[in-house]
Amino acid sequence: MKKLAVAAATAGLLAGLGLHGATSASAASDQPRAFQPAKLAWHPCQADIVTGAKAYDGLGATPVSTRIQCAELRVPLDHARPYGQKITLQLTRTPHTGEGKAKGDIVVNPGGPGGGGALFGPQVFAQNSAPMQAAYNVIGFDPRGIGFSTPKLSCDVTYSNAPRPAYGDGGRETDAAWLKRSKAYADACAEKFGAGAKVNLLDHIKTIDSVRDMDTIRAALGDEKLDYYGASYGTYLGQTYATVFPKNVGRMVLDGNVGPGNVWYDAQLAQDRAFDKNIEYYFGWIAKYDQRYHLGDTQGKVRDFYYDLEAALADKAVTYTDPRTGVVTAVGPDELVDTVQNAAYRRSQAVWDAYASALSAYKSGDEAAFAGTFGAQTTGGSDDNEFAVYNAVQCTDAQWPQSWRKWHRDAVAVNDEAPFETWGNVWFNAPCLFWHAKAGTPIKVGHTKDLPKNILMFQSTEDAATPYAGALELHKILKGSRLVVQDGDRTHCIVHRGDLRPGGVDAYFDAYFLNGTRPEKDTVHVSQLGDPTPPPVS
């Protein structure tokens, strides 16, 4: 998953959660007539995909942009009408480096909903160890409505122009402004992709639609079983796939697990508390290095500085015009929250230092450095594809409460104990109050015959995007699964951080895919890698 509050660099670290008591749709007799896909025709990728892949060339010894291949796959808009209207999924393949035939194809998904997966394929390949690169092709795909797949869902590219109205704390004026914005966004989505549009994507973009797409990808690859690595919301795709298509599961790794119990409304409330806990930890880290950042030598002092800054930005946003380009950026309270929350999302020297340094720059009067880190453009708009798809999936996977009174009451209660992003989360999800596509019923994860018993799960105990309790719940439901836990870690999704030490996270990942070996114990615990330290002063 990515996230439930808006992020400047990536819209949403989102958790996907199955709903207890939902009707099972896993029996073979319940499935629509299978669609027979055309054979994939791999070819050189278009320039923008190659350019995107270059970002991952330095992650491993093998440059992926020189190897990546592309294919387009036509799938039914509505799998209940397999030979009706079609849409196109963009696939990538980064071929194995070994001699002869590959051991298999690992299909990968980075999460979301709304995360682009075509470029996640070369990223995963580049991060794989040399033995994994030699053994497996890595298959990325942009799910329906996303990225290079067509049609691409987009509703209002100006929606995130800065500065946006302050998220507030539940006051009447703030509520009215954001409810109006949220309704307008939902209306725009319906006009472009709803029931009267050329392609009614909003009625066919639930998790189950993408799960059926995944089985179509498996068939188009010519693979009897689906080997799969899913991160964040990608774990919800994986657990749903294992429930709906249990006999088609090969080796499946789920990393940063969403618990099948809170689709989707209650998930945001759990995240609010978890993110608040992690941002408080980050404030303490900044205080530890007060001689560098000068924001306060205690966690409380740093906290006070941060919330005072947020209040000041609500009164007057920082606006900066780049003298070289003329581009105007602004930092209001929303832009600040949306970016800083990435520090609560992962342990990262680069992220933690960059944000602390930018906050320090503000304190010293360097608005250019501050806006360079936290600012967003004030005009021109930006690609809202990820945000649009997030809403399209979440608002229709399950019915959200339709009473604004309930939303408000719950948010006020949570905000009292976890103020960091509670109201940001409310407004990120508020289009669901007005969504124009009918909500469905989630698959009841695990309620199927022949549920695979070979799944391997990875989870950190302080993951804010997909809290640990959800992973424990999923592990219990996926009987026979194994769970690798990174104790004390605050990073969301823990595979591919180079932990190949014996008994390390990536060592378990490799052993599973290369040899089919999983931990003998039901649950194994791995020590955390430790907090980052600020880089040396240059």
C-alpha positions as a printed NumPy array, in Angstrom:
array([[  0.   ,   0.   ,   0.   ],
       [  1.064,   3.424,  -0.306],
       [ -0.654,   5.899,   2.004],
       [ -4.047,   7.215,   2.836],
       [ -3.034,  10.842,   3.163],
       [ -1.982,  12.851,   0.132],
       [  1.754,  12.795,  -0.527],
       [  3.706,  15.243,  -2.651],
       [  5.949,  12.67 ,  -4.246],
       [  3.498,   9.801,  -4.306],
       [ -0.234,  10.039,  -3.821],
       [ -1.248,   7.763,  -1.081],
       [  0.378,   4.961,   0.808],
       [ -2.636,   2.935,   0.748],
       [ -3.765,  -0.067,   2.652],
       [ -6.291,  -2.505,   1.245],
       [ -8.319,  -4.539,   3.677],
       [-10.765,  -7.407,   3.263],
       [-14.137,  -7.295,   5.002],
       [-15.238,  -9.921,   7.528],
       [-18.614, -11.411,   6.799],
       [-18.528, -10.708,   3.069],
       [-19.892, -13.308,   0.707],
       [-17.275, -15.599,  -0.806],
       [-16.873, -15.434,  -4.559],
       [-14.11 , -17.97 ,  -4.868],
       [-15.807, -21.115,  -6.037],
       [-15.044, -21.976,  -9.633],
       [-18.733, -22.161, -10.459],
       [-19.112, -18.529,  -9.38 ],
       [-16.539, -17.25 , -11.876],
       [-17.4  , -15.754, -15.254],
       [-16.509, -17.721, -18.362],
       [-12.74 , -17.474, -18.732],
       [-11.391, -14.99 , -21.264],
       [ -8.773, -16.412, -23.601],
       [ -6.106, -13.725, -24.08 ],
       [ -3.957, -13.325, -27.141],
       [ -0.329, -14.39 , -26.916],
       [  1.914, -11.59 , -25.709],
       [  4.031,  -9.924, -28.383],
       [  7.119,  -8.524, -26.662],
       [  8.786,  -5.557, -28.336],
       [ 11.094,  -2.618, -27.523],
       [  9.427,  -0.184, -25.102],
       [  8.419,   3.338, -25.968],
       [ 10.893,   6.026, -25.039],
       [  9.151,   7.262, -21.892],
       [  9.062,   3.763, -20.392],
       [ 12.771,   3.309, -21.155],
       [ 13.482,   6.7  , -19.611],
       [ 11.57 ,   5.684, -16.502],
       [ 13.505,   2.431, -16.292],
       [ 16.813,   4.332, -16.36 ],
       [ 16.039,   5.519, -12.838],
       [ 16.761,   1.969, -11.673],
       [ 19.9  ,   1.31 , -13.722],
       [ 22.129,   2.052, -10.765],
       [ 20.387,  -0.267,  -8.299],
       [ 22.168,  -3.383,  -9.526],
       [ 25.004,  -4.548, -11.736],
       [ 22.695,  -5.059, -14.736],
       [ 21.259,  -1.869, -16.355],
       [ 17.566,  -2.579, -16.733],
       [ 16.78 ,   0.098, -19.34 ],
       [ 18.846,  -1.836, -21.878],
       [ 16.89 ,  -5.054, -21.223],
       [ 13.309,  -4.039, -20.607],
       [ 10.684,  -5.243, -23.088],
       [  7.036,  -4.258, -23.444],
       [  3.747,  -5.865, -24.434],
       [  0.144,  -4.745, -24.446],
       [ -2.615,  -7.036, -23.247],
       [ -6.27 ,  -6.573, -24.144],
       [ -8.6  ,  -7.59 , -21.331],
       [-12.381,  -7.332, -20.899],
       [-13.653,  -4.137, -19.332],
       [-16.233,  -6.371, -17.658],
       [-15.028,  -9.921, -17.022],
       [-18.655, -11.018, -16.816],
       [-18.787, -10.151, -20.53 ],
       [-15.456, -11.579, -21.652],
       [-15.95 , -10.81 , -25.326],
       [-17.449,  -7.358, -24.897],
       [-15.653,  -4.015, -24.65 ],
       [-11.878,  -4.232, -24.087],
       [ -9.268,  -2.105, -22.383],
       [ -5.471,  -2.398, -22.594],
       [ -2.934,  -3.192, -19.879],
       [  0.714,  -2.194, -20.262],
       [  3.153,  -4.967, -19.366],
       [  6.932,  -4.963, -19.072],
       [  9.368,  -7.844, -18.939],
       [ 12.918,  -7.612, -17.651],
       [ 14.46 , -10.908, -18.832],
       [ 16.646, -13.122, -16.674],
       [ 20.398, -12.997, -17.145],
       [ 21.064, -16.724, -16.927],
       [ 21.615, -19.175, -19.754],
       [ 18.703, -21.139, -21.163],
       [ 15.095, -20.908, -20.048],
       [ 14.136, -18.82 , -17.042],
       [ 13.056, -20.541, -13.861],
       [  9.848, -18.56 , -14.117],
       [  8.084, -15.224, -14.426],
       [  7.545, -13.209, -11.246],
       [  4.582, -10.872, -11.682],
       [  4.966,  -7.864,  -9.371],
       [  2.756,  -5.064,  -8.047],
       [  3.901,  -2.054,  -5.955],
       [  0.613,  -1.234,  -4.246],
       [ -1.72 ,   1.718,  -4.302],
       [ -4.454,   1.419,  -5.375],
       [ -3.088,   3.657,  -8.111],
       [  0.555,   2.613,  -8.107],
       [  2.038,   2.119, -11.554],
       [  3.514,  -1.345, -11.963],
       [  5.035,  -1.312, -15.45 ],
       [  8.13 ,   0.424, -14.096],
       [  7.999,  -1.498, -10.831],
       [  9.085,  -4.544, -12.824],
       [ 12.554,  -3.218, -13.735],
       [ 12.878,  -1.749, -10.251],
       [ 12.326,  -5.142,  -8.634],
       [ 14.663,  -6.804, -11.129],
       [ 17.398,  -4.252, -10.403],
       [ 17.002,  -4.778,  -6.656],
       [ 17.04 ,  -8.567,  -6.951],
       [ 20.24 , -10.389,  -6.065],
       [ 22.425, -11.751,  -8.878],
       [ 21.102, -15.322,  -8.434],
       [ 17.526, -14.03 ,  -8.64 ],
       [ 18.344, -11.995, -11.752],
       [ 19.864, -15.064, -13.344],
       [ 16.814, -17.201, -12.569],
       [ 13.666, -15.131, -13.103],
       [ 12.056, -12.811, -15.586],
       [ 10.265,  -9.99 , -13.778],
       [  6.867,  -8.951, -15.162],
       [  5.517,  -5.519, -14.294],
       [  2.066,  -4.299, -15.226],
       [  0.082,  -1.117, -14.937],
       [ -3.326,  -2.155, -13.568],
       [ -6.442,  -0.962, -15.335],
       [ -6.757,   2.801, -15.459],
       [ -3.166,   3.366, -14.352],
       [ -0.009,   4.728, -15.947],
       [  0.627,   3.484, -19.471],
       [ -2.504,   1.317, -19.557],
       [ -5.439,   2.704, -21.518],
       [ -7.742,   4.347, -20.869],
       [ -5.872,   6.259, -18.182],
       [ -8.104,   7.553, -15.42 ],
       [ -7.783,  11.264, -14.691],
       [-10.463,  13.543, -13.281],
       [ -9.113,  17.014, -12.416],
       [ -5.43 ,  17.778, -12.926],
       [ -5.737,  21.081, -11.028],
       [ -7.101,  19.454,  -7.875],
       [ -3.725,  19.413,  -6.1  ],
       [ -2.524,  22.865,  -7.121],
       [ -0.958,  24.616,  -4.126],
       [ -1.824,  25.986,  -1.717],
       [ -4.977,  24.031,  -1.023],
       [ -7.437,  24.927,   1.742],
       [ -6.065,  23.912,   5.124],
       [ -7.165,  20.465,   6.256],
       [ -8.289,  22.068,   9.488],
       [ -9.584,  20.327,  12.592],
       [-13.235,  19.787,  11.826],
       [-14.48 ,  23.357,  11.847],
       [-17.636,  24.23 ,   9.922],
       [-15.918,  26.531,   7.401],
       [-13.162,  24.028,   6.6  ],
       [-15.637,  21.189,   6.301],
       [-17.814,  23.135,   3.888],
       [-14.871,  24.02 ,   1.642],
       [-13.532,  20.477,   1.464],
       [-16.905,  18.818,   1.046],
       [-17.544,  21.101,  -1.915],
       [-14.147,  20.222,  -3.43 ],
       [-14.666,  16.509,  -2.829],
       [-18.073,  16.49 ,  -4.491],
       [-16.726,  18.405,  -7.484],
       [-13.926,  15.867,  -7.862],
       [-16.316,  12.91 ,  -7.721],
       [-18.581,  14.634, -10.25 ],
       [-15.668,  15.203, -12.63 ],
       [-14.683,  11.537, -12.436],
       [-18.24 ,  10.452, -13.195],
       [-18.517,  12.798, -16.167],
       [-15.331,  11.447, -17.768],
       [-15.457,   7.745, -16.807],
       [-18.901,   7.025, -15.365],
       [-22.015,   5.353, -16.689],
       [-22.523,   7.76 , -19.59 ],
       [-18.899,   7.824, -20.759],
       [-17.41 ,   5.988, -23.717],
       [-15.583,   3.682, -21.296],
       [-17.429,   3.189, -17.997],
       [-14.275,   2.463, -16.041],
       [-15.694,   3.505, -12.656],
       [-17.999,   0.483, -12.55 ],
       [-15.17 ,  -1.913, -13.441],
       [-12.111,  -0.934, -11.428],
       [-12.576,  -2.829,  -8.168],
       [ -9.873,  -5.032,  -6.693],
       [-11.63 ,  -8.114,  -8.072],
       [-11.378,  -6.695, -11.605],
       [ -7.6  ,  -6.37 , -11.282],
       [ -7.372,  -9.829,  -9.726],
       [ -9.08 , -11.29 , -12.796],
       [ -6.706,  -9.242, -14.943],
       [ -3.818, -10.874, -13.088],
       [ -5.077, -14.317, -13.987],
       [ -5.391, -13.176, -17.579],
       [ -1.744, -12.057, -17.448],
       [ -0.787, -15.504, -16.124],
       [ -2.61 , -17.16 , -19.007],
       [ -1.104, -14.791, -21.581],
       [  2.381, -15.605, -20.26 ],
       [  1.613, -19.284, -20.794],
       [  2.258, -20.034, -17.118],
       [  0.305, -22.739, -15.316],
       [  0.88 , -21.006, -11.982],
       [  1.262, -17.36 , -11.004],
       [  4.52 , -16.531,  -9.223],
       [  3.907, -13.208,  -7.53 ],
       [  5.479, -10.51 ,  -5.378],
       [  3.068,  -7.888,  -4.055],
       [  3.88 ,  -4.924,  -1.834],
       [  1.415,  -2.884,   0.231],
       [ -1.987,  -2.868,  -1.539],
       [ -0.35 ,  -5.45 ,  -3.795],
       [ -0.704,  -7.83 ,  -0.843],
       [ -4.465,  -7.322,  -0.987],
       [ -4.4  ,  -8.198,  -4.666],
       [ -2.354, -11.286,  -3.786],
       [ -4.53 , -12.526,  -0.932],
       [ -7.66 , -11.964,  -3.019],
       [ -6.102, -13.8  ,  -5.959],
       [ -5.191, -16.71 ,  -3.667],
       [ -8.829, -16.865,  -2.554],
       [-10.412, -16.585,  -6.003],
       [ -7.848, -18.612,  -7.974],
       [ -6.271, -20.863,  -5.319],
       [ -5.207, -23.586,  -7.752],
       [ -3.349, -21.08 ,  -9.903],
       [ -1.004, -19.826,  -7.165],
       [  2.673, -20.644,  -7.565],
       [  5.139, -18.957,  -5.205],
       [  3.63 , -15.865,  -3.598],
       [  5.347, -13.248,  -1.431],
       [  3.304, -10.558,   0.351],
       [  5.299,  -7.632,   1.758],
       [  3.774,  -4.93 ,   3.992],
       [  0.506,  -6.728,   4.544],
       [ -2.973,  -5.298,   4.69 ],
       [ -5.285,  -7.129,   7.045],
       [ -8.563,  -8.441,   5.635],
       [-10.803,  -6.801,   8.179],
       [-11.294,  -3.105,   7.493],
       [-12.106,  -2.41 ,   3.851],
       [-11.77 ,   0.536,   3.606],
       [-13.154,   3.118,   5.984],
       [-11.768,   1.709,   9.235],
       [ -8.335,   1.259,   7.67 ],
       [ -7.723,   5.006,   7.551],
       [ -8.489,   5.367,  11.258],
       [ -5.919,   2.709,  12.178],
       [ -3.368,   4.394,   9.95 ],
       [ -3.967,   7.788,  11.549],
       [ -2.842,   6.432,  14.895],
       [  0.131,   4.536,  13.451],
       [  1.423,   7.494,  11.458],
       [  1.131,   9.768,  14.46 ],
       [  3.251,   7.346,  16.473],
       [  5.929,   7.262,  13.779],
       [  6.049,  11.023,  13.254],
       [  6.557,  11.446,  16.977],
       [  9.508,   9.05 ,  16.691],
       [ 10.875,  11.182,  13.851],
       [ 10.564,  14.32 ,  15.973],
       [ 12.675,  12.538,  18.583],
       [ 15.277,  11.66 ,  15.945],
       [ 15.525,  15.308,  14.879],
       [ 15.965,  16.347,  18.497],
       [ 18.822,  13.873,  18.86 ],
       [ 20.728,  15.834,  16.227],
       [ 19.792,  19.317,  17.398],
       [ 23.327,  20.612,  16.873],
       [ 22.747,  20.011,  13.16 ],
       [ 19.094,  20.962,  12.69 ],
       [ 18.489,  23.495,  15.523],
       [ 14.779,  22.681,  15.83 ],
       [ 14.804,  21.714,  19.495],
       [ 16.765,  19.346,  21.704],
       [ 13.738,  17.379,  22.88 ],
       [ 10.962,  15.595,  21.062],
       [  8.441,  17.997,  22.577],
       [ 10.3  ,  21.073,  21.357],
       [ 10.51 ,  19.715,  17.82 ],
       [  6.822,  18.82 ,  17.955],
       [  5.944,  22.339,  19.045],
       [  8.033,  23.823,  16.254],
       [  6.34 ,  21.631,  13.66 ],
       [  2.751,  22.34 ,  14.719],
       [  3.481,  26.054,  15.146],
       [  4.808,  26.035,  11.574],
       [  1.709,  24.248,  10.318],
       [ -0.496,  26.882,  11.971],
       [  1.592,  29.725,  10.543],
       [  1.305,  28.267,   7.033],
       [ -2.464,  28.074,   7.453],
       [ -2.445,  31.836,   8.035],
       [ -0.021,  32.54 ,   5.195],
       [  1.516,  30.05 ,   2.782],
       [  5.148,  30.405,   1.72 ],
       [  5.283,  31.231,  -1.98 ],
       [  8.492,  31.104,  -3.981],
       [  9.24 ,  32.012,  -7.596],
       [ 12.247,  30.301,  -9.14 ],
       [ 14.258,  33.122, -10.748],
       [ 15.589,  30.787, -13.451],
       [ 12.33 ,  29.189, -14.57 ],
       [  9.64 ,  31.517, -13.28 ],
       [  7.823,  28.519, -11.799],
       [  5.833,  29.455,  -8.71 ],
       [  5.591,  26.961,  -5.86 ],
       [  3.791,  27.272,  -2.565],
       [  3.859,  25.519,   0.796],
       [  0.679,  25.603,   2.804],
       [ -0.116,  23.356,   5.773],
       [ -1.418,  20.597,   3.492],
       [  1.702,  20.492,   1.359],
       [  3.814,  20.334,   4.508],
       [  1.843,  17.43 ,   6.017],
       [  1.67 ,  15.501,   2.755],
       [  5.43 ,  15.556,   2.325],
       [  6.602,  15.169,   5.904],
       [  4.49 ,  12.052,   6.324],
       [  6.959,  10.218,   4.101],
       [  9.344,  10.345,   7.062],
       [  6.796,   8.308,   9.014],
       [  6.58 ,   5.853,   6.138],
       [ 10.165,   4.613,   5.975],
       [ 13.548,   4.711,   7.642],
       [ 15.713,   6.638,   5.215],
       [ 18.789,   8.747,   5.682],
       [ 17.974,  10.746,   2.554],
       [ 14.355,  11.436,   3.498],
       [ 14.876,  12.062,   7.205],
       [ 17.806,  14.41 ,   6.649],
       [ 16.211,  16.249,   3.712],
       [ 13.035,  17.087,   5.605],
       [ 14.82 ,  18.085,   8.815],
       [ 17.218,  20.251,   6.788],
       [ 14.323,  21.942,   4.961],
       [ 12.543,  22.666,   8.248],
       [ 15.795,  24.097,   9.548],
       [ 16.079,  26.232,   6.413],
       [ 12.648,  27.713,   7.082],
       [ 13.685,  28.61 ,  10.62 ],
       [ 16.776,  30.4  ,   9.279],
       [ 14.772,  32.28 ,   6.634],
       [ 15.789,  30.281,   3.554],
       [ 12.392,  30.067,   1.837],
       [ 13.898,  28.802,  -1.415],
       [ 15.275,  25.669,   0.256],
       [ 12.059,  25.202,   2.227],
       [  9.835,  25.495,  -0.858],
       [ 12.226,  23.346,  -2.866],
       [ 11.502,  20.438,  -0.548],
       [  7.878,  20.935,   0.432],
       [  6.418,  23.136,  -2.293],
       [  3.974,  22.254,  -5.055],
       [  3.174,  24.232,  -8.195],
       [  0.425,  26.792,  -7.957],
       [ -0.712,  26.576, -11.585],
       [ -0.621,  24.209, -14.514],
       [ -1.935,  21.159, -12.76 ],
       [ -0.337,  17.749, -12.301],
       [ -1.113,  14.171, -13.148],
       [ -3.899,  13.085, -10.793],
       [ -3.933,   9.51 , -12.114],
       [ -2.849,   7.854,  -8.876],
       [ -5.324,   9.819,  -6.769],
       [ -8.137,   9.17 ,  -9.252],
       [ -7.532,   5.428,  -9.313],
       [ -7.161,   5.316,  -5.552],
       [-10.643,   6.755,  -5.179],
       [-12.117,   4.687,  -7.992],
       [-10.991,   1.439,  -6.358],
       [-11.505,   2.287,  -2.709],
       [-14.891,   3.937,  -3.145],
       [-16.295,   0.894,  -4.956],
       [-14.51 ,  -2.043,  -3.302],
       [-16.866,  -1.595,  -0.357],
       [-19.514,   0.846,   0.732],
       [-18.18 ,   3.792,   2.74 ],
       [-20.412,   5.369,   5.393],
       [-22.761,   7.837,   3.745],
       [-23.286,   9.918,   6.88 ],
       [-20.963,  12.918,   7.131],
       [-21.911,  13.091,  10.797],
       [-20.258,   9.701,  11.366],
       [-17.122,  10.704,   9.447],
       [-16.861,  13.902,  11.456],
       [-17.493,  12.237,  14.82 ],
       [-14.882,   9.539,  14.183],
       [-12.294,  12.029,  12.928],
       [-12.702,  14.313,  15.914],
       [-12.196,  11.376,  18.267],
       [ -9.082,  10.105,  16.485],
       [ -7.634,  13.589,  16.008],
       [ -7.671,  14.138,  19.761],
       [ -5.03 ,  11.436,  20.137],
       [ -3.41 ,  11.444,  16.683],
       [ -3.458,  14.925,  15.135],
       [ -0.698,  14.538,  12.568],
       [ -2.707,  13.406,   9.53 ],
       [ -6.222,  12.556,  10.646],
       [ -7.974,  15.397,   8.835],
       [ -5.713,  15.043,   5.811],
       [ -6.876,  11.451,   5.569],
       [-10.503,  12.494,   5.838],
       [-10.241,  14.848,   2.877],
       [ -8.147,  12.428,   0.84 ],
       [-10.99 ,   9.941,   1.074],
       [-13.963,  12.322,   1.099],
       [-14.812,  11.85 ,  -2.604],
       [-16.213,   8.467,  -1.5  ],
       [-19.076,  10.357,   0.118],
       [-20.197,  11.452,  -3.347],
       [-18.93 ,   8.688,  -5.627],
       [-21.176,   7.876,  -8.581],
       [-20.339,   4.187,  -9.077],
       [-22.027,   1.448,  -7.085],
       [-19.972,  -0.155,  -4.331],
       [-19.469,  -3.906,  -4.324],
       [-18.799,  -6.553,  -1.689],
       [-15.19 ,  -7.564,  -1.048],
       [-14.084, -11.153,  -1.341],
       [-13.925, -12.844,   2.047],
       [-10.226, -13.6  ,   2.022],
       [ -9.278, -17.166,   2.829],
       [-12.769, -18.63 ,   2.517],
       [-12.198, -21.049,  -0.31 ],
       [-11.343, -24.651,  -0.919],
       [ -7.726, -25.505,  -1.73 ],
       [ -6.36 , -22.27 ,  -0.258],
       [ -2.593, -22.358,  -0.966],
       [ -0.491, -23.101,   2.081],
       [  2.869, -21.974,   0.698],
       [  2.594, -18.17 ,   0.968],
       [  5.483, -16.189,   2.494],
       [  4.771, -12.878,   4.257],
       [  7.093, -10.049,   5.344],
       [  6.2  ,  -7.315,   7.84 ],
       [  7.77 ,  -4.696,  10.102],
       [  6.211,  -4.249,  13.513],
       [  5.948,  -0.434,  13.338],
       [  4.675,  -0.172,   9.777],
       [  2.238,   2.765,   9.738],
       [  0.756,   2.184,   6.286],
       [ -0.212,  -1.411,   6.97 ],
       [ -0.198,  -1.844,  10.747],
       [  1.196,  -5.034,  12.246],
       [ -2.136,  -6.183,  13.66 ],
       [ -3.486,  -6.558,  10.138],
       [ -0.556,  -8.734,   9.124],
       [ -1.133, -11.008,  12.107],
       [ -4.791, -11.27 ,  11.158],
       [ -3.942, -12.167,   7.561],
       [ -1.304, -14.676,   8.653],
       [ -3.9  , -16.455,  10.769],
       [ -6.375, -16.563,   7.878],
       [ -3.82 , -17.776,   5.313],
       [ -3.324, -21.102,   7.016],
       [  0.096, -22.593,   6.33 ],
       [  1.685, -19.25 ,   5.5  ],
       [  4.977, -18.201,   7.05 ],
       [  5.63 , -14.738,   8.463],
       [  9.   , -12.965,   8.619],
       [  8.85 , -10.039,  11.053],
       [ 11.34 ,  -7.168,  11.304],
       [ 11.125,  -6.147,  14.945],
       [ 11.033,  -2.45 ,  15.761],
       [ 11.286,  -1.332,  12.148],
       [  9.176,   1.573,  10.876],
       [  9.612,   0.905,   7.165],
       [  6.622,   0.008,   5.02 ],
       [  7.605,  -3.044,   2.925],
       [ 10.935,  -4.521,   3.963],
       [ 12.088,  -6.703,   1.053],
       [ 14.934,  -5.396,  -1.137],
       [ 16.884,  -3.375,   1.38 ],
       [ 19.997,  -5.491,   0.889],
       [ 19.574,  -7.661,   3.984],
       [ 21.185, -10.826,   2.585],
       [ 22.857, -11.764,   5.881],
       [ 22.011, -15.322,   6.981],
       [ 18.519, -15.126,   8.417],
       [ 18.031, -11.68 ,   6.866],
       [ 14.917, -10.53 ,   5.047],
       [ 16.282, -10.764,   1.514],
       [ 17.937, -14.091,   2.267],
       [ 14.501, -15.507,   3.124],
       [ 13.072, -13.947,  -0.055],
       [ 15.769, -15.523,  -2.239],
       [ 15.595, -18.936,  -0.601],
       [ 11.867, -19.073,  -1.227],
       [ 11.915, -18.166,  -4.894],
       [ 15.129, -20.014,  -5.759],
       [ 14.631, -23.187,  -3.741],
       [ 11.052, -23.175,  -2.509],
       [ 12.422, -22.988,   1.047],
       [ 10.487, -21.159,   3.736],
       [ 11.263, -20.732,   7.443],
       [ 10.533, -23.876,   9.407],
       [  8.792, -21.878,  12.124],
       [  5.386, -20.313,  11.633],
       [  6.85 , -16.889,  12.473],
       [ 10.487, -15.783,  12.544],
       [ 11.811, -12.485,  13.873],
       [ 14.62 , -10.446,  12.329],
       [ 16.324,  -7.578,  14.108],
       [ 15.9  ,  -4.092,  12.664],
       [ 18.667,  -2.504,  10.599],
       [ 18.922,   0.556,  12.856],
       [ 18.074,   4.226,  12.518],
       [ 19.827,   6.342,   9.901],
       [ 22.302,   9.002,  10.92 ],
       [ 22.663,  12.355,   9.18 ],
       [ 25.155,  12.311,   6.313],
       [ 28.536,  13.976,   6.892],
       [ 28.615,  17.721,   6.415],
       [ 30.184,  18.403,   3.033]])
